[in-house]
């Protein structure tokens, strides 16, 4: 096939082979870059999802703490929940 192309164009077979190798290398490099960027996008999406989830949980915890304190309770930071009304006179 390459010999036919070389004869049809009137050029040396070596140049046709070099061109074919360069074309194959370009295709392989393009496929590699596509796969690499696709994987990076998947990782980036997963990190973004985790960040959003953590932000929502943080907001919920802040509101829960505020609700606990507003109701006269004491927030137990170690347990991450409302420990009930404050003991003693405050």
N, CA, C and O atoms as CSV, one atom per row, in Angstrom:
chain,resi,resn,atom,element,x,y,z
A,1,UNK,N,N,0.838,-1.193,0.000
A,1,UNK,CA,C,0.000,0.000,0.000
A,1,UNK,C,C,0.877,1.248,0.000
A,1,UNK,O,O,0.677,2.162,-0.800
A,2,UNK,N,N,1.869,1.272,0.925
A,2,UNK,CA,C,2.748,2.440,0.977
A,2,UNK,C,C,3.599,2.547,-0.281
A,2,UNK,O,O,3.893,3.651,-0.739
A,3,UNK,N,N,3.999,1.404,-0.845
A,3,UNK,CA,C,4.776,1.422,-2.081
A,3,UNK,C,C,3.943,2.004,-3.220
A,3,UNK,O,O,4.451,2.763,-4.045
A,4,UNK,N,N,2.666,1.645,-3.260
A,4,UNK,CA,C,1.779,2.184,-4.294
A,4,UNK,C,C,1.658,3.702,-4.161
A,4,UNK,O,O,1.703,4.420,-5.160
A,5,UNK,N,N,1.504,4.188,-2.929
A,5,UNK,CA,C,1.393,5.636,-2.686
A,5,UNK,C,C,2.672,6.333,-3.100
A,5,UNK,O,O,2.633,7.394,-3.723
A,6,UNK,N,N,3.820,5.733,-2.753
A,6,UNK,CA,C,5.105,6.334,-3.103
A,6,UNK,C,C,5.269,6.406,-4.619
A,6,UNK,O,O,5.721,7.422,-5.148
A,7,UNK,N,N,4.906,5.343,-5.314
A,7,UNK,CA,C,5.022,5.344,-6.773
A,7,UNK,C,C,4.057,6.342,-7.399
A,7,UNK,O,O,4.401,7.025,-8.365
A,8,UNK,N,N,2.842,6.426,-6.844
A,8,UNK,CA,C,1.843,7.333,-7.402
A,8,UNK,C,C,2.266,8.790,-7.235
A,8,UNK,O,O,2.021,9.619,-8.111
A,9,UNK,N,N,2.890,9.090,-6.125
A,9,UNK,CA,C,3.315,10.474,-5.865
A,9,UNK,C,C,4.707,10.751,-6.404
A,9,UNK,O,O,5.123,11.906,-6.489
A,10,UNK,N,N,5.422,9.709,-6.766
A,10,UNK,CA,C,6.761,9.880,-7.313
A,10,UNK,C,C,7.777,10.296,-6.268
A,10,UNK,O,O,8.687,11.072,-6.560
A,11,UNK,N,N,7.631,9.785,-5.045
A,11,UNK,CA,C,8.578,10.118,-3.979
A,11,UNK,C,C,9.210,8.846,-3.433
A,11,UNK,O,O,8.735,7.741,-3.697
A,12,UNK,N,N,10.258,9.008,-2.688
A,12,UNK,CA,C,10.988,7.890,-2.108
A,12,UNK,C,C,10.114,7.182,-1.068
A,12,UNK,O,O,9.360,7.822,-0.335
A,13,UNK,N,N,10.230,5.843,-1.018
A,13,UNK,CA,C,9.444,5.061,-0.055
A,13,UNK,C,C,9.773,5.438,1.385
A,13,UNK,O,O,8.894,5.378,2.245
A,14,UNK,N,N,10.989,5.816,1.664
A,14,UNK,CA,C,11.399,6.172,3.030
A,14,UNK,C,C,10.566,7.341,3.552
A,14,UNK,O,O,10.179,7.361,4.720
A,15,UNK,N,N,10.295,8.307,2.687
A,15,UNK,CA,C,9.495,9.458,3.109
A,15,UNK,C,C,8.050,9.052,3.417
A,15,UNK,O,O,7.427,9.591,4.332
A,16,UNK,N,N,7.538,8.115,2.660
A,16,UNK,CA,C,6.183,7.626,2.911
A,16,UNK,C,C,6.149,6.893,4.250
A,16,UNK,O,O,5.213,7.068,5.031
A,17,UNK,N,N,7.167,6.073,4.517
A,17,UNK,CA,C,7.233,5.362,5.797
A,17,UNK,C,C,7.354,6.345,6.958
A,17,UNK,O,O,6.683,6.194,7.980
A,18,UNK,N,N,8.199,7.335,6.798
A,18,UNK,CA,C,8.353,8.341,7.862
A,18,UNK,C,C,7.023,9.048,8.116
A,18,UNK,O,O,6.644,9.276,9.265
A,19,UNK,N,N,6.324,9.388,7.048
A,19,UNK,CA,C,5.017,10.031,7.201
A,19,UNK,C,C,4.005,9.131,7.892
A,19,UNK,O,O,3.227,9.585,8.731
A,20,UNK,N,N,4.024,7.845,7.531
A,20,UNK,CA,C,3.092,6.899,8.160
A,20,UNK,C,C,3.390,6.743,9.646
A,20,UNK,O,O,2.475,6.692,10.467
A,21,UNK,N,N,4.676,6.667,9.987
A,21,UNK,CA,C,5.061,6.552,11.402
A,21,UNK,C,C,4.660,7.810,12.164
A,21,UNK,O,O,4.154,7.729,13.283
A,22,UNK,N,N,4.887,8.969,11.556
A,22,UNK,CA,C,4.507,10.227,12.219
A,22,UNK,C,C,3.000,10.314,12.404
A,22,UNK,O,O,2.527,10.786,13.439
A,23,UNK,N,N,2.240,9.863,11.408
A,23,UNK,CA,C,0.779,9.868,11.519
A,23,UNK,C,C,0.323,8.935,12.637
A,23,UNK,O,O,-0.541,9.297,13.436
A,24,UNK,N,N,0.904,7.729,12.696
A,24,UNK,CA,C,0.538,6.783,13.755
A,24,UNK,C,C,0.904,7.335,15.132
A,24,UNK,O,O,0.133,7.202,16.082
A,25,UNK,N,N,2.083,7.954,15.238
A,25,UNK,CA,C,2.494,8.544,16.524
A,25,UNK,C,C,1.535,9.661,16.932
A,25,UNK,O,O,1.204,9.796,18.110
A,26,UNK,N,N,1.092,10.455,15.973
A,26,UNK,CA,C,0.140,11.526,16.268
A,26,UNK,C,C,-1.196,11.001,16.760
A,26,UNK,O,O,-1.790,11.550,17.688
A,27,UNK,N,N,-1.660,9.932,16.129
A,27,UNK,CA,C,-2.932,9.323,16.552
A,27,UNK,C,C,-2.799,8.751,17.961
A,27,UNK,O,O,-3.682,8.942,18.797
A,28,UNK,N,N,-1.693,8.050,18.225
A,28,UNK,CA,C,-1.475,7.478,19.562
A,28,UNK,C,C,-1.393,8.582,20.604
A,28,UNK,O,O,-1.981,8.458,21.679
A,29,UNK,N,N,-0.675,9.657,20.307
A,29,UNK,CA,C,-0.556,10.772,21.249
A,29,UNK,C,C,-1.929,11.412,21.500
A,29,UNK,O,O,-2.254,11.753,22.637
A,30,UNK,N,N,-2.726,11.575,20.447
A,30,UNK,CA,C,-4.062,12.165,20.611
A,30,UNK,C,C,-4.963,11.315,21.487
A,30,UNK,O,O,-5.682,11.841,22.338
A,31,UNK,N,N,-4.930,10.004,21.285
A,31,UNK,CA,C,-5.737,9.101,22.108
A,31,UNK,C,C,-5.275,9.161,23.564
A,31,UNK,O,O,-6.099,9.188,24.479
A,32,UNK,N,N,-3.955,9.181,23.776
A,32,UNK,CA,C,-3.407,9.280,25.139
A,32,UNK,C,C,-3.882,10.558,25.822
A,32,UNK,O,O,-4.338,10.514,26.965
A,33,UNK,N,N,-3.782,11.679,25.147
A,33,UNK,CA,C,-4.207,12.956,25.733
A,33,UNK,C,C,-5.702,12.956,26.045
A,33,UNK,O,O,-6.121,13.471,27.082
A,34,UNK,N,N,-6.503,12.383,25.155
A,34,UNK,CA,C,-7.949,12.311,25.384
A,34,UNK,C,C,-8.254,11.505,26.645
A,34,UNK,O,O,-9.044,11.932,27.487
A,35,UNK,N,N,-7.625,10.344,26.769
A,35,UNK,CA,C,-7.857,9.487,27.940
A,35,UNK,C,C,-7.375,10.176,29.211
A,35,UNK,O,O,-8.045,10.115,30.242
A,36,UNK,N,N,-6.224,10.827,29.146
A,36,UNK,CA,C,-5.672,11.515,30.320
A,36,UNK,C,C,-6.609,12.621,30.791
A,36,UNK,O,O,-6.882,12.737,31.986
A,37,UNK,N,N,-7.099,13.428,29.867
A,37,UNK,CA,C,-7.982,14.532,30.263
A,37,UNK,C,C,-9.340,14.033,30.727
A,37,UNK,O,O,-9.951,14.632,31.612
A,38,UNK,N,N,-9.815,12.949,30.145
A,38,UNK,CA,C,-11.090,12.382,30.587
A,38,UNK,C,C,-10.974,11.893,32.028
A,38,UNK,O,O,-11.880,12.118,32.831
A,39,UNK,N,N,-9.872,11.230,32.362
A,39,UNK,CA,C,-9.646,10.773,33.739
A,39,UNK,C,C,-9.524,11.938,34.701
A,39,UNK,O,O,-10.057,11.895,35.810
A,40,UNK,N,N,-8.818,12.986,34.275
A,40,UNK,CA,C,-8.664,14.167,35.133
A,40,UNK,C,C,-10.019,14.829,35.383
A,40,UNK,O,O,-10.288,15.291,36.491
A,41,UNK,N,N,-10.865,14.875,34.368
A,41,UNK,CA,C,-12.195,15.475,34.541
A,41,UNK,C,C,-13.039,14.663,35.517
A,41,UNK,O,O,-13.791,15.229,36.311
A,42,UNK,N,N,-12.915,13.331,35.461
A,42,UNK,CA,C,-13.671,12.495,36.391
A,42,UNK,C,C,-13.214,12.721,37.821
A,42,UNK,O,O,-14.037,12.809,38.732
A,43,UNK,N,N,-11.909,12.815,38.025
A,43,UNK,CA,C,-11.371,13.056,39.371
A,43,UNK,C,C,-11.803,14.434,39.860
A,43,UNK,O,O,-12.205,14.590,41.013
A,44,UNK,N,N,-11.721,15.428,38.987
A,44,UNK,CA,C,-12.109,16.796,39.349
A,44,UNK,C,C,-13.588,16.856,39.733
A,44,UNK,O,O,-13.952,17.538,40.691
A,45,UNK,N,N,-14.435,16.152,38.997
A,45,UNK,CA,C,-15.875,16.119,39.301
A,45,UNK,C,C,-16.133,15.461,40.653
A,45,UNK,O,O,-16.979,15.925,41.418
A,46,UNK,N,N,-15.407,14.382,40.949
A,46,UNK,CA,C,-15.579,13.692,42.234
A,46,UNK,C,C,-15.157,14.592,43.393
A,46,UNK,O,O,-15.836,14.636,44.419
A,47,UNK,N,N,-14.054,15.302,43.241
A,47,UNK,CA,C,-13.596,16.223,44.293
A,47,UNK,C,C,-14.599,17.346,44.485
A,47,UNK,O,O,-14.893,17.733,45.617
A,48,UNK,N,N,-15.126,17.872,43.388
A,48,UNK,CA,C,-16.118,18.948,43.492
A,48,UNK,C,C,-17.375,18.458,44.203
A,48,UNK,O,O,-17.947,19.178,45.021
A,49,UNK,N,N,-17.807,17.231,43.893
A,49,UNK,CA,C,-18.994,16.669,44.556
A,49,UNK,C,C,-18.752,16.520,46.052
A,49,UNK,O,O,-19.625,16.836,46.861
A,50,UNK,N,N,-17.561,16.035,46.423
A,50,UNK,CA,C,-17.239,15.871,47.840
A,50,UNK,C,C,-17.173,17.219,48.550
A,50,UNK,O,O,-17.629,17.343,49.686
A,51,UNK,N,N,-16.605,18.234,47.886
A,51,UNK,CA,C,-16.543,19.564,48.478
A,51,UNK,C,C,-17.943,20.140,48.712
A,51,UNK,O,O,-18.215,20.724,49.761
A,52,UNK,N,N,-18.814,19.971,47.735
A,52,UNK,CA,C,-20.183,20.473,47.884
A,52,UNK,C,C,-20.902,19.761,49.018
A,52,UNK,O,O,-21.618,20.382,49.803
A,53,UNK,N,N,-20.704,18.455,49.092
A,53,UNK,CA,C,-21.336,17.670,50.160
A,53,UNK,C,C,-20.826,18.110,51.536
A,53,UNK,O,O,-21.608,18.245,52.477
A,54,UNK,N,N,-19.525,18.331,51.649
A,54,UNK,CA,C,-18.953,18.771,52.922
A,54,UNK,C,C,-19.465,20.156,53.296
A,54,UNK,O,O,-19.729,20.423,54.469
A,55,UNK,N,N,-19.607,21.037,52.311
A,55,UNK,CA,C,-20.143,22.368,52.586
A,55,UNK,C,C,-21.574,22.317,53.091
A,55,UNK,O,O,-21.936,23.042,54.018
A,56,UNK,N,N,-22.383,21.470,52.490
A,56,UNK,CA,C,-23.778,21.330,52.946
A,56,UNK,C,C,-23.840,20.769,54.363
A,56,UNK,O,O,-24.629,21.235,55.186
A,57,UNK,N,N,-23.006,19.769,54.647
A,57,UNK,CA,C,-22.995,19.191,55.992
A,57,UNK,C,C,-22.521,20.209,57.020
A,57,UNK,O,O,-23.042,20.262,58.134
A,58,UNK,N,N,-21.530,21.020,56.644
A,58,UNK,CA,C,-21.055,22.066,57.553
A,58,UNK,C,C,-22.137,23.092,57.843
A,58,UNK,O,O,-22.300,23.540,58.978
A,59,UNK,N,N,-22.877,23.458,56.800
A,59,UNK,CA,C,-23.971,24.404,56.996
A,59,UNK,C,C,-25.065,23.836,57.880
A,59,UNK,O,O,-25.625,24.542,58.719
A,60,UNK,N,N,-25.371,22.555,57.690
A,60,UNK,CA,C,-26.386,21.911,58.527
A,60,UNK,C,C,-25.932,21.847,59.989
A,60,UNK,O,O,-26.726,22.087,60.898
A,61,UNK,N,N,-24.662,21.524,60.212
A,61,UNK,CA,C,-24.145,21.444,61.577
A,61,UNK,C,C,-24.172,22.811,62.245
A,61,UNK,O,O,-24.485,22.920,63.430
A,62,UNK,N,N,-23.843,23.862,61.482
A,62,UNK,CA,C,-23.853,25.220,62.042
A,62,UNK,C,C,-25.273,25.595,62.466
A,62,UNK,O,O,-25.484,26.164,63.538
A,63,UNK,N,N,-26.241,25.268,61.608
A,63,UNK,CA,C,-27.624,25.589,61.950
A,63,UNK,C,C,-28.098,24.760,63.142
A,63,UNK,O,O,-28.812,25.274,64.003
A,64,UNK,N,N,-27.713,23.495,63.204
A,64,UNK,CA,C,-28.102,22.648,64.326
A,64,UNK,C,C,-27.539,23.198,65.623
A,64,UNK,O,O,-28.238,23.225,66.636
A,65,UNK,N,N,-26.286,23.637,65.611
A,65,UNK,CA,C,-25.659,24.214,66.805
A,65,UNK,C,C,-26.382,25.483,67.212
A,65,UNK,O,O,-26.668,25.692,68.391
A,66,UNK,N,N,-26.678,26.330,66.236
A,66,UNK,CA,C,-27.372,27.582,66.530
A,66,UNK,C,C,-28.752,27.302,67.112
A,66,UNK,O,O,-29.160,27.946,68.079
A,67,UNK,N,N,-29.470,26.351,66.536
A,67,UNK,CA,C,-30.792,25.985,67.049
A,67,UNK,C,C,-30.698,25.462,68.476
A,67,UNK,O,O,-31.539,25.789,69.314
A,68,UNK,N,N,-29.675,24.649,68.758
A,68,UNK,CA,C,-29.478,24.092,70.099
A,68,UNK,C,C,-29.252,25.205,71.117
A,68,UNK,O,O,-29.890,25.232,72.169
A,69,UNK,N,N,-28.339,26.122,70.799
A,69,UNK,CA,C,-28.013,27.209,71.725
A,69,UNK,C,C,-29.217,28.135,71.894
A,69,UNK,O,O,-29.509,28.581,73.004
A,70,UNK,N,N,-29.916,28.425,70.789
A,70,UNK,CA,C,-31.101,29.286,70.878
A,70,UNK,C,C,-32.192,28.659,71.744
A,70,UNK,O,O,-32.968,29.379,72.371
A,71,UNK,N,N,-32.262,27.347,71.787
A,71,UNK,CA,C,-33.263,26.655,72.597
A,71,UNK,C,C,-32.813,26.487,74.044
A,71,UNK,O,O,-33.522,25.890,74.855
A,72,UNK,N,N,-31.631,27.016,74.364
A,72,UNK,CA,C,-31.149,26.932,75.737
A,72,UNK,C,C,-30.307,25.692,75.993
A,72,UNK,O,O,-30.007,25.375,77.143
A,73,UNK,N,N,-29.930,24.999,74.950
A,73,UNK,CA,C,-29.131,23.793,75.112
A,73,UNK,C,C,-27.637,24.094,75.080
A,73,UNK,O,O,-27.217,25.234,74.881
A,74,UNK,N,N,-26.855,23.052,75.278
A,74,UNK,CA,C,-25.403,23.149,75.218
A,74,UNK,C,C,-24.940,22.220,74.102
A,74,UNK,O,O,-25.303,21.044,74.072
A,75,UNK,N,N,-24.147,22.748,73.199
A,75,UNK,CA,C,-23.662,21.959,72.078
A,75,UNK,C,C,-22.449,21.148,72.513
A,75,UNK,O,O,-21.468,21.703,73.007
A,76,UNK,N,N,-22.520,19.852,72.330
A,76,UNK,CA,C,-21.405,18.952,72.634
A,76,UNK,C,C,-20.577,18.801,71.355
A,76,UNK,O,O,-20.962,18.076,70.437
A,77,UNK,N,N,-19.426,19.501,71.308
A,77,UNK,CA,C,-18.609,19.491,70.105
A,77,UNK,C,C,-18.016,18.115,69.825
A,77,UNK,O,O,-17.880,17.727,68.665
A,78,UNK,N,N,-17.665,17.381,70.863
A,78,UNK,CA,C,-17.073,16.061,70.674
A,78,UNK,C,C,-18.081,15.100,70.043
A,78,UNK,O,O,-17.732,14.342,69.138
A,79,UNK,N,N,-19.315,15.129,70.512
A,79,UNK,CA,C,-20.354,14.243,69.981
A,79,UNK,C,C,-20.990,14.816,68.718
A,79,UNK,O,O,-21.561,14.073,67.920
A,80,UNK,N,N,-20.894,16.140,68.533
A,80,UNK,CA,C,-21.480,16.776,67.372
A,80,UNK,C,C,-22.984,16.867,67.431
A,80,UNK,O,O,-23.664,16.820,66.405
A,81,UNK,N,N,-23.519,17.001,68.681
A,81,UNK,CA,C,-24.970,17.106,68.818
A,81,UNK,C,C,-25.313,17.932,70.059
A,81,UNK,O,O,-24.446,18.263,70.868
A,82,UNK,N,N,-26.584,18.249,70.182
A,82,UNK,CA,C,-27.062,19.051,71.290
A,82,UNK,C,C,-27.149,18.173,72.542
A,82,UNK,O,O,-27.728,17.086,72.517
A,83,UNK,N,N,-26.561,18.669,73.641
A,83,UNK,CA,C,-26.525,17.894,74.890
A,83,UNK,C,C,-27.686,18.257,75.808
A,83,UNK,O,O,-27.714,17.806,76.953
A,84,UNK,N,N,-28.609,19.029,75.363
A,84,UNK,CA,C,-29.738,19.370,76.201
A,84,UNK,C,C,-29.550,20.717,76.871
A,84,UNK,O,O,-28.599,21.437,76.566
A,85,UNK,N,N,-30.449,21.065,77.782
A,85,UNK,CA,C,-30.372,22.371,78.434
A,85,UNK,C,C,-29.132,22.494,79.305
A,85,UNK,O,O,-28.619,21.510,79.839
A,86,UNK,N,N,-28.671,23.721,79.432
A,86,UNK,CA,C,-27.486,23.997,80.247
A,86,UNK,C,C,-27.773,23.669,81.705
A,86,UNK,O,O,-28.865,23.924,82.211
A,87,UNK,N,N,-26.780,23.104,82.365
A,87,UNK,CA,C,-26.939,22.768,83.791
A,87,UNK,C,C,-26.605,23.973,84.634
A,87,UNK,O,O,-25.665,24.709,84.332
A,88,UNK,N,N,-27.379,24.183,85.703
A,88,UNK,CA,C,-27.097,25.292,86.625
A,88,UNK,C,C,-27.584,26.612,86.115
A,88,UNK,O,O,-28.209,26.696,85.059
A,89,UNK,N,N,-27.287,27.674,86.889
A,89,UNK,CA,C,-27.708,29.031,86.518
A,89,UNK,C,C,-26.684,29.630,85.561
A,89,UNK,O,O,-25.482,29.631,85.828
A,90,UNK,N,N,-27.169,30.115,84.492
A,90,UNK,CA,C,-26.293,30.766,83.516
A,90,UNK,C,C,-26.837,32.089,83.163
A,90,UNK,O,O,-26.248,32.803,82.353
